[in-house]
Amino acid sequence: MNHDNKESTGKNNDKVPINRIIPVSTVDGPGARTAVFVQGCNLVCEFCHNPETQAIEGHNLPRKTAAEVFEEIRPNLPFIRGITVSGGECALYPRFLTALFTLAKAEGLTTLMDTNGSIDLSGFSELMKVIDGVMLDIKAWDPEVFYRLTGKKATGALPVNLHYLASTGKLEEIRLVCQENWVDIETALNKVAEKIPRYYGKIPLKLIAFRSHGVTGKMKKAASPGPDRMEAYKKIAEELGYERIIVK
Ligand code: SF4
């Protein structure tokens, strides 16, 4: 298992399983970007839209180094402003990310990662030097709600990441999938505000309506919140002082 949590600088030859690469995406951060989806996740969320990306072992996907992945990205350079790495959970592979983002920076690209927040990023100082922003998914806040939703115990890394990323200017976006029976939406909004009181108002908050498309877990028959319900969540967030709310 390639849980390469130790840091290293610059180049490395770790081979990471790659699920897919979207050459030009406009939904994975600002502007046109190449989106790289690594294989393997440390959670098993009931609302996962891409459950095929969860398995860390037992798949036949190619393993690639950062240099190999970047050579696949290179033809897209005239068309993109940056790259985003998602998953699965890309924070399982920090050395790969550091190497890939170092190559991207050398070409003037912006670099983003999308993470579930369960791995402490504050220990990855080399990665943080070459990353522009982190899109942080809040799955749930209360430990019991988190466990029921994700199948794993909360690691305690989420509040650490919130504070570390906000205080270093790297918190690009906070995301929360909204489904009233499975996610403690109001608690999560309150707790985020409480943990990063100086920052949360100005950080984009994306409230995403749960949709069952692609879901194979216990939530495959869970109801999607309608526009009125999403508007109510937005109002709660506004009253708490969030200023940059996107409802999706
Ligand atoms: S963290 Fe993301 S990829 Fe992993 S199981 Fe949850 S929704 Fe799926």
Boltz pocket constraint, residues with backbone or C-beta under 6 A from the ligand:
constraints:
  - pocket:
      binder: B
      contacts: [[A, 41], [A, 42], [A, 43], [A, 44], [A, 45], [A, 47], [A, 48], [A, 49], [A, 50], [A, 51], [A, 53], [A, 54], [A, 87], [A, 88], [A, 89], [A, 116]]
      max_distance: 6.0
